[in-house]
Amino acid sequence: MTDKQTLKPALTIWNGPYQTWVEACSAAKSHNVAQPAFTSEQWLQRITQQLLDYRNEFRQYTIAQPPRPCNLPWVVALTSPRSIVDFGGSSGWAMDYLQNTLTTHKINSYAIVELESVVKYMQSSGLHGDVVSYQTLDNPLEPCDLLYSNSVLQYFESNAPLMALIESATPEYIFLEDLYAKGEADFFGTQNYYDQAMPVKFIGLGDLLKELSSMGYQQLLQCPYTSPIHGVIKPLPMENYPEKFQLHHSLSILLKKVPQ
């Protein structure tokens, strides 16, 4: 390295770790997931534009990358679900992605569970047809074949909302992507988001799998979730965390209900 060369500052996404959600909230100056990142007008405009950009690119080139890396089409192609629940599905882009990648499918219901502000916004947007519907966590779900969630569970204090959805929807398969999980027990941090910070949970994978096993689900697959950072596929930038708390990659995991 020459004298004129300088090291590029390390990218910092997360700060912490903290032992409790309360500590993380205090550090982030926030109370829960709904304040303020995922209810802001900025967020609603962002998810809408992502969907429109994806549709425009697909219309122009007949192939397009989705707003987030997504392996859902592979799972749907192999399991042939008729009904899907998408926990935290934002603009509903994943249903567009399924329609554009599967040569055939049987999906007649794609229910997106979201925050109330997102539900109201998307219901009035006119961006989807009859197959896609929106509802909040407070509304009971019809039974479904597949429960999907991509990069959502880390923004909740506990796994309770996921477990409640599973109990209500009784899916045959559960597919969780961009899952920030390792070890046995949860730990917490804050995530930088523009000029704000929000609390996050790094999930104890062992505890999560035990909870799901107690509900009758067996893990079929666990693999690294591929998510480029600044265009490069590499380990998560967690050098500012003690080594035992560092996640090398987030995960995709697939589970199936075990016949009783």
TAUR-V989233 format. One record per helix or strand. SS is the DSSP state (H for helix, E for strand). FROM is the first residue (numbers start at 0). LEN is the number of residues. Records with the same first field share a line. If there is no record, write none. Layout:
SS = FROM-LEN, FROM-LEN
//
This chain:
E = 13-5, 82-5, 108-5, 131-4, 145-5, 172-7, 180-2, 186-7, 195-9, 216-8, 228-1, 231-1, 250-7
H = 20-8, 36-3, 40-21, 71-8, 92-9, 115-8, 152-3, 159-10, 204-10, 242-3
//
